[in-house]
């Protein structure tokens, strides 16, 4: 009996010791993550939503202090309104700073309106959308006006009120033709039907950047097989340069990067420009990967006799020639396919270590979707959900608004659509008639 009592007392003493020891230990709480978004000298938060996400903010140039972007987000993180600024004539100064573009978008990330400005604050172009599709586009060039009308996002007419005359282009999609009608001083001087899909030799006006008749339709063409591919792995980029991540639709004769976007508001640039409007501003870089496949190219080779005849016609009446056939002709069409992804992060917290952690998680998730690598854990997904993150793939095959990639199956579906689609013209290269 005494042995039993001693054993019982020993056990009670041990339990009491464990209890007292546990009470004496101080619980160390896990530090709470700080998702606060604070203003800095280069980034000013004007207002926020109840969840702490940005409503209105401004971004400034750190060196000269001028505003580079002012924007408002919808509550779900999509852009509601954004003004982006740049510098004219490549001059980095306060005096050359001006408002370049203004975009308005709805809660589903569809465009409503975009306005482009000249350095003198006058309008360069205005584009109206309905349900995300272009309905009207007006381009202003001094006292010249180009008006493009669309139906269900498809171009129907282009009316160019130029100093030299009026050019009307009417698209007949059912017949796959377009009619070019030209009047000069109130009288009709030219009318022609040409294929709706540009053929080599077709003219291009550098005034309104729209097609003209094909003066070289009977000339010899050659085809060259390219069979070249290019792809890039997903990586963070700090500067958004559209002409470096997707093919420029039109390249003019003797052009450089500074004038590649001369025809920015033409029909050929519609997809290119709408992607620019979707991403007018990035808070802290973006994720990017892409690929292109070049299959073949068709080039026109005008004969010496035709070249000489063209020069004679231009010398006789250069104004009428340019109204009919433009300033340049389509020398080469390059066929193939392309696609690229853009990963957008918004409402990143000010805490630098947390910000980098979230960027790493976005990168990890992107690699999982694109490359079938390691997936995020439930805890990592929860952490990433505290900011806005969207991965999107763009390609002409996927429509003008692209495709959101939320899973591996989304990505495989996008790739399948691109692979199963026929090759298409991804670039047009023009040459001036004066270079014949």
HELIX and SHEET records of a PDB file:
HELIX    1   1 UNK A    2  UNK A   24  1                                  23    
HELIX    2   2 UNK A   88  UNK A   90  5                                   3    
HELIX    3   3 UNK A  242  UNK A  245  1                                   4    
HELIX    4   4 UNK A  257  UNK A  259  5                                   3    
HELIX    5   5 UNK A  267  UNK A  269  5                                   3    
HELIX    6   6 UNK A  270  UNK A  278  1                                   9    
HELIX    7   7 UNK A  304  UNK A  316  1                                  13    
HELIX    8   8 UNK A  318  UNK A  325  1                                   8    
HELIX    9   9 UNK A  352  UNK A  371  1                                  20    
HELIX   10  10 UNK A  378  UNK A  384  1                                   7    
HELIX   11  11 UNK A  396  UNK A  398  5                                   3    
HELIX   12  12 UNK A  408  UNK A  419  1                                  12    
HELIX   13  13 UNK A  433  UNK A  435  5                                   3    
SHEET    1   A13 UNK A  43  UNK A  48  0                                        
SHEET    2   A13 UNK A  54  UNK A  60 -1                                        
SHEET    3   A13 UNK A  67  UNK A  73 -1                                        
SHEET    4   A13 UNK A  79  UNK A  87 -1                                        
SHEET    5   A13 UNK A  97  UNK A 105 -1                                        
SHEET    6   A13 UNK A 111  UNK A 117 -1                                        
SHEET    7   A13 UNK A 123  UNK A 130 -1                                        
SHEET    8   A13 UNK A 133  UNK A 141 -1                                        
SHEET    9   A13 UNK A 144  UNK A 151 -1                                        
SHEET   10   A13 UNK A 154  UNK A 161 -1                                        
SHEET   11   A13 UNK A 166  UNK A 172 -1                                        
SHEET   12   A13 UNK A 177  UNK A 184 -1                                        
SHEET   13   A13 UNK A 187  UNK A 195 -1                                        
SHEET    1   B 5 UNK A 211  UNK A 214  0                                        
SHEET    2   B 5 UNK A 202  UNK A 204 -1                                        
SHEET    3   B 5 UNK A 328  UNK A 346 -1                                        
SHEET    4   B 5 UNK A 286  UNK A 301 -1                                        
SHEET    5   B 5 UNK A 220  UNK A 237 -1                                        
SHEET    1   C 5 UNK A 211  UNK A 214  0                                        
SHEET    2   C 5 UNK A 202  UNK A 204 -1                                        
SHEET    3   C 5 UNK A 328  UNK A 346 -1                                        
SHEET    4   C 5 UNK A 388  UNK A 394 -1                                        
SHEET    5   C 5 UNK A 403  UNK A 404 -1                                        
SHEET    1   D 5 UNK A 211  UNK A 214  0                                        
SHEET    2   D 5 UNK A 202  UNK A 204 -1                                        
SHEET    3   D 5 UNK A 328  UNK A 346 -1                                        
SHEET    4   D 5 UNK A 424  UNK A 432 -1                                        
SHEET    5   D 5 UNK A 250  UNK A 251  1                                        
END                                                                             
